[in-house]
Amino acid sequence: MRTKFLLTALPFLTSALLGLAGCATMETANTKSLLMQAGFHVRTPDSPKHKEIYDALTPYQMQKATVNGKVFYVFKDEKEGVAYVGREAEYQRYRDLAVAQKIRQDYYMAVEMQYAAAYRWYGWGPRGIWY
């Protein structure tokens, strides 16, 4: 019984995990694209001190750092082995771009939902045809 359940559930769990991994990859690619548009610079750690600082960063999260009184924002891409570095102006531009993109996505979703409702599409086809 337990083996049958595992064999039945395994394909569903595998596809769910692959789907989540795909979403995470797309999200990271999107973040990197926004960072580049905002003016962040790609830096590869090239000295032992830079490698030490790079290793201490949390991957795939924006972090704020202050060096000699100057504020920097750093996004570590562990897979590529680089860090995206920007100042306050680049960070604000990144946030503005991310908000604008979210608004566009929400608008697109609302339009799609209105379109579906206008044509009374309920998954199996227009209502009334399949009844």
Secondary structure, DSSP 4 states (H G I P E B T S, - for coil): -HHHHHHHHHHHHHHHHHHHHHHHHHHHHHHHHHHHHHT-EEE---SHHHHHHHHHSPBTSEEEEEETTEEEEEEEETTTTEEEEE-HHHHHHHHHHHHHHHHHHHHHHHHHHHHHHHTTB-SSSBTTT--
